[in-house]
Amino acid sequence: MPLMEYADQEFESRTFKNVDFNGQDLSKASFTDCIFENCNLSNVKINGTRFQNVNFKNCKILGVNFSECNTLLLKLGFEECLISNAIFSDINLKNTMFLHCKVNDCDFINTDLTKSSFEGSNLKGSNFQNTNLNFASFKDAKEYFINPNQNNLKKAKFSLPEAISLLQVFDIDIV
């Protein structure tokens, strides 16, 4: 079966199920109101790609640089995904859901995550720096390290006992 060409293509209201996009070039493609379910999106190229109201469910997303996509009308959602070594820096991801995901070793530098949710997610090794996390939810999230001195956390929600990790930067002992 030949590989489908995705670069420069437009997809609207499509569901991609069990598709292996590993290493595919999706540059300058447009995805509007699409769902990716049980897909492998590892190492895809998304230079100038438009994601408008796109949801990823139970997908594997490794090494993807989302800061290279077209950020005009960018709206993403992730549920039960494995997201690793991805870059979400310098983009607006307000109201983005990362629900019950493994978000490991990802960069969120200069990212606006206002009102976003990482509920039930594991954030091991992910880097939050100069990030707007106002009103974000980390309810039941695990293994995050967020420096309160380098990020905006107004009205953000955290669950115990993991919320204690917010104090690590202060080099104090909690007994």
DRENZA-733913 format. One record per atom (N, C-alpha, C): residue in one letter; x, y, z. Coordinates in pm, whole numbers, plus 32768, in hexadecimal, padded with zeros to 4 digits. Layout:
<atoms>
AXYZ
...
</atoms>
This chain:
<atoms>
M80557F8A8000
M800080008000
M8059807D8000
P804A80D67F9F
P80A0814D7F98
P808081AE8008
L80E781FB8030
L80D482618096
L807E82D28060
M8024830380B2
M7FD083738089
M802083F4809B
E8010844E8041
E804F84D2804C
E7FF5852B80A2
Y8031856A8106
Y7FE685C1815F
Y800F86538152
A808C866C812C
A80BC86F58121
A8066874480BF
D804887C080E3
D7FFB881C808E
D7F6B87EF8074
Q7F39878F80C0
Q7EB0875E80AD
Q7E53879B8116
E7DD2879D80FB
E7D6F87CF815A
E7D14875D8185
F7D0187538209
F7CAC86EA8241
F7C49872C82A0
E7BCA8710828B
E7B63874C82DF
E7B0586DF8311
S7AE986E48395
S7A8D868583D5
S7AB285F483B6
R7B3385D783BA
R7B62854E839E
R7B8E850C8420
T7B7C848A8427
T7BB1843C8495
T7C1D83E1845D
F7C9483EC8497
F7D0483978471
F7D12833084E0
K7CFA82B384C2
K7CFB824B8528
K7D6381E28504
N7DB981C38567
N7E20815C8557
N7E7E817784E2
V7E9E81F684C9
V7EF6821A845A
V7F8482308490
D7FE681F8844C
D8072820C8472
D80AC827D841C
F80B782F38458
F80ED83688414
F81838377842F
N81C28316846E
N824D83218499
N82A6835A842B
G82E583CE8448
G8342840D83EB
G830284508372
Q827E8453836B
Q823A848E82F7
Q824B852682F4
D8242855C827E
D824685ED826C
D81B686218262
L818C866982C9
L810686A582CB
L810E873C82B6
S8180876B8288
S819787FB827A
S812D883D8223
K810188B08253
K80A089058210
K801A88C081F5
A800288518238
A7F7E88128230
A7F20885F828C
S7E9F884D8277
S7E3B888E82CB
S7DDB88248300
F7DD2881D8386
F7D7787BF83C6
F7D1288118415
T7C94880883F0
T7C2A88538433
T7BC087F18465
D7BA087FB84E7
D7B3B87A48525
D7B5C8710850E
C7BDA86EC8521
C7C068662850B
C7C26861C858E
I7C2085978589
I7C42854485FB
I7CAC84E085CF
F7D1484D4861F
F7D7B846F860C
F7D6A840C8680
E7D4C838F8661
E7D34832C86C9
E7D8E82B386B4
N7DD7828E871C
N7E33821C8718
N7E98822A86A6
C7ECA82A28691
C7F2982BC8624
C7FB782D0865B
N801882B38607
N80A382CD8626
N80CD834985D7
L80E583B7861E
L810F843385DF
L819E84558604
S81F183EF8618
S827C8405863F
S82CB844385CE
N831984A885F2
N837684E98595
N8335851F8516
V82B58546851E
V8275858284A9
V82A786118499
K82AD863E841E
K82D486C783FE
K8253871883EF
I824B8786843B
I81D087D68438
I81EF886A841F
N824C888283C5
N8271890B83A1
N81FB8951835E
G81C389B583A1
G815389FF8368
G80CF89B58367
T80C9894283A9
T804D88F483AD
T7FE689398404
R7F69893783D9
R7EFC89768425
R7EAB890A846B
F7E9F891984EF
F7E4B88C18541
F7DDF89168580
Q7D67890B854D
Q7CF7895B8580
Q7C8D88FC85B7
N7C7F88FE863C
N7C2188A58680
N7C4088128661
V7CBB87EA8684
V7CEB8762866A
V7D02871B86EE
N7CCE86A186F9
N7CDD86528773
N7D2C85D48758
F7D8485B587B6
F7DD6853D87B0
F7DAD84E38823
K7D8584688804
K7D5B840A886C
K7DB0838B8862
N7DEF836988D1
N7E4182F088D9
N7EA982EA886A
C7EEB835B8851
C7F50836387E7
C7FDD83658822
K803C833F87D0
K80CA834687F2
K810383BC87A3
I8137842087ED
I8168849B87AF
I81F584B587E5
L8259848B879B
L82E4849687C9
L833284F4876E
G837E855187AB
G83D985A5875F
G839786088700
V83208635871F
V82D8869286C6
V82EA872186FA
N830C877B869F
N831F880886C3
N82A28858869D
F8247886486FC
F81C988AB86E2
F81DD894086CD
S8250897686F7
S82688A0586E3
S82838A258650
E829489BF85FD
E82A889D4856C
E822589D6851E
C81B689B1855F
C813789AD8516
C80FD8A3A8509
N809A8A4784B7
N80548AC784A6
N80018ADF8524
T801F8B4A856C
T7FDC8B6185EB
T7F5A8BB185DF
L7F388BDC8568
L7EBA8C238553
L7E468BC28569
L7DEE8BE185C5
L7D7B8B8F85E7
L7DA18B04861C
L7E1A8AF78652
L7E498A788689
L7DF28A4D86FE
K7DBB89D486F6
K7D6C899B8764
K7D8089058763
L7DC088D487D1
L7DE1884887DD
L7DA5880F885D
G7D94878B8860
G7D6C874588D9
G7DAD86BB88D8
F7DD7868F894F
F7E1B860E895B
F7DDA85BE89CB
E7DBE853F89B0
E7D8484E88A16
E7DC6845F8A0F
E7DFD84358A81
E7E3E83B28A8E
E7EAB839D8A24
C7EF984058A0C
C7F6583FF89A8
C7FEC83F089EB
L804A83B789A2
L80D683B889C9
L811884268977
I8140849189BB
I817F8504897A
I820A851389B7
S827085018967
S82F88504899D
S835485528940
N83B0859E897D
N841185EE8933
N83CF864988CC
A835B867D88EF
A831486DA8897
A832F876988C5
I832387C78868
I833988548887
I82B688A08874
F828C88E188E0
F8213893488DE
F823789C48903
S82B189EC88E9
S82E38A6E8914
S82B58AE088BA
D82A58B5688F7
D82888BD288AF
D82028BD08865
I81A18B828897
I811F8B818854
I80AE8B9388BB
N803A8BB78889
N7FC38BCA88DB
N7F758B4788DC
L7F708B0A8952
L7F248A8E8963
L7EB98A9F89CF
K7E7D8B1589D5
K7E138B2E8A36
K7DA78AC38A27
N7D718A968A98
N7D038A368A9B
N7D2489AF8A5B
T7DA2898A8A59
T7DC989098A1E
T7DC1889B8A87
M7D85882C8A62
M7D7887BB8ABD
M7DE487538AA0
F7E2D872F8B08
F7E8C86C08B07
F7E5886618B73
L7DF386128B54
L7DB085C28BB9
L7DE585338BBD
H7E13850A8C33
H7E4484818C4A
H7EAF845A8BE3
C7F0A84B68BC9
C7F7684A08B69
C7FFB848B8BB1
K805984528B6A
K80E584558B94
K812484C28B41
V814785308B81
V818385A48B3F
V821185AD8B75
N8269855D8B3E
N82EF854E8B75
N835885948B20
D83B385DB8B65
D8424861F8B25
D83F8867F8AB6
C838D86C78ACF
C835A87298A6E
C837E87B68A9D
D838888128A3E
D83A7889D8A5D
D832B88F58A4F
F830F893F8ABB
F82A589A48ABE
F82E78A268AE9
I83378A5F8A92
I83808ADA8AB2
I833A8B4E8A6C
N83198BB78AB9
N82D08C2B8A83
N824A8C028A46
T820A8B9F8A81
T818C8B6B8A4F
T81188BA18AA2
D80AB8BC58A60
D80348BF18AA8
D7FD78B798AB8
L7FD08B458B32
L7F7B8AD38B52
L7F0A8AFB8BB1
T7EE08B7A8BA9
T7E738BAA8BFC
T7DF98B4F8BEC
K7DBF8B278C5D
K7D468AD38C61
K7D588A4B8C1E
S7DD38A1E8C0E
S7DEC89998BD7
S7DE589328C46
S7DDE88B38C21
S7DD5884A8C85
S7E3787D98C68
F7E7D87B28CD1
F7ED6873F8CCD
F7EA286D58D2E
E7E2086D18D42
E7DE586798DA6
E7E0785E78D8B
G7E3985A48DF4
G7E5985178DEA
G7ED284F68D96
S7F20855A8D71
S7F9485448D19
S801685368D66
N807484F18D29
N80FC84E58D5E
N815485438D0D
L8199859F8D51
L81E586088D0E
L827B85FB8D26
K82AA85818D39
K833685698D5B
K839485A78CF4
G83EF85FB8D27
G845786368CD2
G842A86AA8C7C
S83AB86CF8C82
S837C873E8C2E
S83A787C38C6B
N83C688228C14
N840188A28C3A
N839B89128C2A
F8376894E8C9C
F831D89C28C9C
F83718A3B8CC3
Q83818A978C68
Q83D28B0D8C83
Q83938B878C42
N837D8BEF8C92
N833A8C698C64
N82B58C458C21
T826E8BEA8C61
T81F18BB58C2B
T817C8BF18C78
N81118C138C31
N80998C448C71
N80418BCB8C91
L803A8BAB8D13
L7FE98B3B8D42
L7F748B6D8D97
N7F4F8BEB8D86
N7EDF8C228DD1
N7E608BD18DB5
F7E1C8BAB8E21
F7D9F8B608E1B
F7DAE8AD48DDE
A7E2A8AA48DCD
A7E408A1D8D98
A7E2589B68E06
S7E07893C8DDE
S7DEC88D28E3F
S7E5488638E34
F7E8E88448EA7
F7EEB87D48EB3
F7EB2876D8F15
K7E2E87668F1B
K7DEB87088F76
K7E15867A8F54
D7E4686338FB7
D7E7385A88FA8
D7EE685988F45
A7F2986048F20
A7FA085FB8EC9
A801685CC8F1E
K8077858F8EDD
K80EA85548F24
K816E85818EE7
E81D5857D8F39
E8262858D8F11
E8282860E8EC6
Y823B86798EE7
Y825B86FA8EA8
Y82BE87468EFE
F830C879A8EBE
F836087FB8F05
F834388828EC7
I830588D98F16
I82E1895E8EE7
I831889C28F4C
N836D8A1A8F1E
N83A88A808F73
N83468AF58F7D
P830C8B0D8FF5
P82AE8B7C9004
P82EC8C058FE9
N83708C0F8FF1
N83B38C8F8FD6
N83C38CAA8F41
Q83B38C458EED
Q83C98C548E5E
Q834B8C428E0A
N82D98C2E8E4C
N825C8C168E05
N81EA8C5E8E4A
N81838C818DFE
N810B8CBE8E38
N80AB8C4F8E61
L80868C4E8EE2
L80348BE18F17
L7FB48C128F5B
K7F898C8B8F3E
K7F138CC38F80
K7E9A8C668F6C
K7E5E8C408FDB
K7DE58BED8FDD
K7DF68B648F9B
A7E728B378F89
A7E888AB08F54
A7E618A4B8FBF
K7E3589D58F95
K7E08896E8FF2
K7E6D88FC8FF5
F7E9188D4906F
F7EEF88669085
F7EB6880A90EF
S7ED8878A90E7
S7EAC8727914A
S7F20870091A4
L7EFD86E39223
L7F5F86AB927F
L7F6886159265
P7FD885D59277
P8054860A92B0
P80B186489247
E8092863B91C8
E80ED866B915E
E810587019164
A80A7874E9197
A80B787E0919D
A8131880991EF
I815E87B39247
I81D487D19298
I824E87E5923F
S824E87AB91C8
S82C087BC916D
S82D4884E9146
L826E88A29155
L827B89319138
L82DD89759196
L82F989359206
L8355896E9268
L83E789459252
Q840088E891F8
Q848988B791E2
Q84EC892791C6
V84C2898A917B
V851A89F89153
V854D8A4791CC
F85068A42923B
F852C8A9092B0
F85928A499309
D85B889D092E6
D861C89849330
D85FE898193C6
I8581895993E4
I8557894E946F
I853888BC948D
D8538889A950C
D851488149538
D848888189573
I843587C09542
I83AE87B3957A
I83AD873295CD
V838E8741964B
V839386CC96A5
V830A86AC96DE
</atoms>
